[in-house]
Amino acid sequence: MLNKRWFQFLVFFILVFSLILLISAADFIFVPVLKYVGAVAFPLIGAGILFYLTKPVMHFFERFKIHRIISIVLVFLLLILLGFLFVMYIWPIAQKQFTNLIDSIPGMITSGENFIDYWQANYTSIPEQVITAINDFTANIPSHIENISKNIFGFIGGFIGQVISIVAGIVLIPFFLFFMLKDGDKFLPFVTRIFTPKKAKNIRSLFSKIDETLTAFIQGQLIVSFAVGVLLFIGYLIIGLEYSLTLSLFAMLMNVIPFVGPFIAVIPALLVGVFQDPMMVVWVSIVMIAAQQIESNLISPNVMGRALDLHPLTVITVILAAGSIGGFMGILFAVPFYSVLKTIIIHFYKTYEESKKKKEDALI
């Protein structure tokens, strides 16, 4: 019975749940550790994302026989230049459009109320229940806005309470990034030197696969999001949609979230379009569909390829579960975390199958 696969899996799950029980019982040890990890998580994650984005640039400079330290300095100068260009040329326009959009919200609400009143006055065939529901919603619009405002201000208040730690994290990101770029190649030899050559080779293979997975996701997702944002901006300019830069920047940020991001990104554009001109909703939908078709058929296959190999249903399930547990941050990091976990499990499973096959061949 000890050699039965079902029994081995049963023992494995029992051990895993026993380990979880022991960890929960020893929370006085792990809670301070988790607080420490949480304190350094923000600069570490931020520097890690920049590391995977800037590592190819650093290697590009090194191809021209430029010393690594000088290459890193050039990378930092390039980042500063990009930030300067964004602040000088893009941010003022986006800020002005965003301010105008916020100022136009009361007018949009008034237009919506007038449309509902016109509809009620000219279409008597509307069921009474629908009219009642519309009237209730219209009457409660101020309270809805007030509740949203309270939630926003509550979020801002909580954010202000963490400003010091966030600022400290932002200050630490360049230092983390510098040492990641400088000494990133030394990490794996440092970890594997305590293992036997065979195990060290297996660990190097595992870390190489994890690195490929993270590279495919981080670089691919950000490049795809940037490309979709540019495509939407061009499309919004062509159809004459108001606040085109702000809406395309919002879409660019939302597209970082896999699968559900594009659906969230199109909602503000549709709302702006319906108040600008009802026909604009059709044009916005056409632009969005065209951009997504170009992204899914041309950009993503060439940028990300099949490195992640995740089924859409799996992505939806993982995002929903992570969102209920960790909120927005859970949604943002759910897919890369799942991809890395999947890579680790597949690697060890293949290692187990290979070792099992070698034993069977030795017995034969």
N, C-alpha and C positions, 0 to 999 in steps of 0.2 A: 504493500500500500504506500510505502514511503516514496516509491518511484512513480506513483500516479501523478499526472499533471494537475488534476483537480485538487489533490491533497496538498501539493506544493503551493498552489495559488491560495488555498485556504489558510495554510500556515503563514504565508506572506502577508495576507490581509490582517490576520490576527496580530502579527508582529507590528504592522503599521499602526493599527488602532491602539495597541498597547503603548507604542511610542508616543502617540498623540495624547493618550491619557496621562502618561508620565510628564509630558511637557506642560499640560494644563495644570497638573498638580504642583509643578515647580515654577509657577509663574513669577514668584519672587526673584527668580534668577533671570528669566527671559524678558520680563517687562523692562528693566533698565537697559538691557542689551537692545531691545527693539526701539526704545526711545533714542538711544545713541545712533542706531542705524537710520531712524527717521530723521534725525538732525542732519546727517550727511547725505541723505538720499537725494534731496533736491539738487545740490551742486554736482553730485556724482552722476545722476541721470542726465542733467543738462550737459555736463562735460562729455559724457558717453555719447550722446547724440551728436554733438559737435565733433567728437573724435572720429566717428564713422563717416561724417560728412567731409572732414578736412584731411583725413588720412590719405586719400588718393591725390590730393593737391600736394601734400608734403612729399609723397613718393615721386610725383611728377617733377618737382624741383630737384630731388635727389638724382634723378636720371641725368641731369646736367652737371653732375659732380659737385653739387652744392652741399656744404656741410649740413648735418641734420639741424643743428641749433639755428643756423641762418635760415634754413628752410622753414622752421617753425616760426621764426620772426616774420618771414614773408607771409606765412599763413595768417598770423595775427594782423598784420598790416592790411591784408586783403579783407579780412572780416571787418576791420575798422572802416575801411573804404566803403564796403557794402552798407554798413550801418549808417555812415555819413550820407551816402547817396539817398538811402531810404528816408532819413530824417529831413533832408533838405528838399527833396523833390516829390516824394510820394506822400509822406505823412501829412503835410499841410493840406493837400487836396482832399485826402481821405478824411481828415478831421473836420474840414469845412462841410463836406458832403454828409458826414455823420451828424453834425450839428443841425444842418438843414433838415435831415430826415427826422430827427427827434422833434424839431419845431413843427413839422408838418403832420405829426401824429394826431393832434386834436382835430385838424381839418379833415383828415382821413376818417376819423370817428364820426364827425358831423356828416360827411358825405354818405357814410354807411347808414346812419340813422335816416337821412333824407331818402335814400334809396328804399329802405324798408317801409317808410311811411308812404312813399309813392306806390310801392308794390301792394300794400294793404288797401290803398284807396282805389286802385284800378283793377285788382284781381279779387273779386268776391268769392271765387271758387276755392280759395285756400282754406283748408280745414281749420276749424276753430282752435284745435289743439296746437297746430303749427303757429298760428297767430299769437296764441297765448305764450308759447315758448319764446317766440321772437320778442314779444313785448317784455317778458321777464328778463331776457338777456340784455335787451336795450336799456331797461331801467337799471340793471345792475352793472352796466359798463363802468360807471365811476367807482363803484366798490371793487370791481375786478382790477381796475388800474391802481387803486389804492393798495390792494393786497399785493399786487406785483411790485409796486414801489416799496412796500414794507419789506418784502423778501429781498429786493435788490439792495436796499439800505442795510438790511440785516447781514447780507453777504459782504457788503462793503465794510461794515463794522467788524465782522470777523476777520476780514482781510487786513484791516488796519491793525488789528491786534497781533498779526503775524508779520507785520512789515519788517521788523528788525531782523527776524530770522530769514526772511526772503531776501532782503538786501544783503545780509551776510552771505547767503548762498550764492547770490549773483556775483559778489566780489570773489568768492572762492572758485567759481567756475573756470576763470582763466588759468588759475594755478593748477587745478585738477587737469585741465586740458593740456597744459604745457607738459606736465610729467607723463600723461598718457601718451602723447605723441613722442616724447623723448625716450621713455623707457618701456613702452608697450610691448616691444619685441622681447624684453627680458623677463616678462611675467611667466610665460609658459616654460622656459628652461628652469626658472626658479622653482616652479611647482613640481616638475617632473624629475628633478634630480634626486629626490628621495625614493623614487620607485625603481623597480627592476627595468631593464631595457624593454622587455616585452610589454609591461604595464605602461611604461612611459610612452611607448609608441601608440598604445590604445588611447591614452589620455590626450596625446597630441592630435590624434584623429578626431576625437570627440570635440575638443576645443576648436579645431579647424571647421568642423561642421556647424558648431554654434556661431562661430564668427561669420561664416557664409550666410547663415540664416538671418542674423542681426543686420549684416551689411545689406542683404537683399531687401529686408523690410524697411530699415531706416532710410537708406539712400533712395530706394525705389519709391517709398511712400511720399517722401518729401518732394522728389523730382516730379512724380505724377501729380501731386497736389499743386505744385507751382505751375505745371503745364496746363492743368485744368483751369486754374485761376486766370492765366493769360488768355486761354481760349474763350472763357466766359466774358472777360473784359472786352475783348475784341468783338464778340457777338453782341454784348449789351450796347457798345458804341454804335454798331451797325444799325440796330433796331431803334436806337434813340432812347433807351431806358435811363431814367433819372437815377442818380447816385450809383452810377455804374462801377466806379472804382471801389467804393465802400462795399458794395454787394459782392464784387469779385474777390476782394480781400477776405471777406467773411467766408465765401465759398472755398477759398484756398485753405483757410484754417480748418473748416469742417471736413474737407476731403482727407485730412490726416487720419480721421476716424474711418476705419475700413467699413465698407459696405453701406452703413447707415449714414455716413457723412454726406454723400451727395444728396440724399433726400432731405436732410436738415438744411443744406445749403440753398436749395431752391425755394424754400418757403418765404423768406423775406423778399426775394425778387418777384415772386408771384403776387405777394400782397402789394408791393409798390406798383407793379404793373396793372393790377386791377383798378387801383385808384387813379393811375395816370390815364389809362385808356383800356376798357375791357378787352379790346382786341389784342392789347399788349401781352395778355396772359398766354395767348396762342404763340406769339413770337418768342416769349421767354421760354416756353416749353420746348419749342423747336430748337432754340439755341442750347438749352440744357441737354436735350437728347443728342444733338449733334456733337457736343463736347464730350459727353459720356461715351458715345460710339467711337470717336477718335481715340479717347483714352483707353477703352477696353480692347479695341482691335489693333491699335498701332503703338501707343505709348507704353502701356503696362507690359505687353508681351516682350518688348525690347528692353525695358528697364528692369523689370522684376522677374520676367521669365516665369518658370514654374518652380522657383526655389522654395516657396512656402507650401504650395500644393495643398491648399485648404479648401474644403467644400463650403459653398456659401451658407448652407444650413448650419454647419459647424461654427462658422464665423458669427452668425446671428445668435446662436445658443451661447457661445462664449461671451459675447458682448452683453447680452441680457443678464447673464449670471454675474459677470464682473460689475455691471452697472448697479445691480441691486446690492452688491457687497461693498464696492469701493467708490460709487458715484461716478463723477466725470473722469477722475483719474483712473478708476478701474476700467472704464470703457476705453480710455486712451492707450493703456498698456496691456489690455487683455490679450490682443492678438499676438504681439511679439512674445509675451510670456508663454502663451500656449504653444507658439511655434518652437520656442527653445525647449520647452518641456517635451514636446513631441519628438524633437530631434534627439534628445537625451534617451528617451524610452526606446526609440527605434534603434539607436546605436547599441545600447546594451542588449536589446533583444537579438540583433544580428550577431553581436559578440557571443551571446549564449548559444545561438544556433550553430555558429561556426565551431565553437569549442565542443559542442555535442556531436557534431558531424565528425570531427577529428577523433574523438573517443571511439565512435562507432567504427570508423575506418581502421583504427589501431586494433580493435578487437577482431576485425575480419582478417 
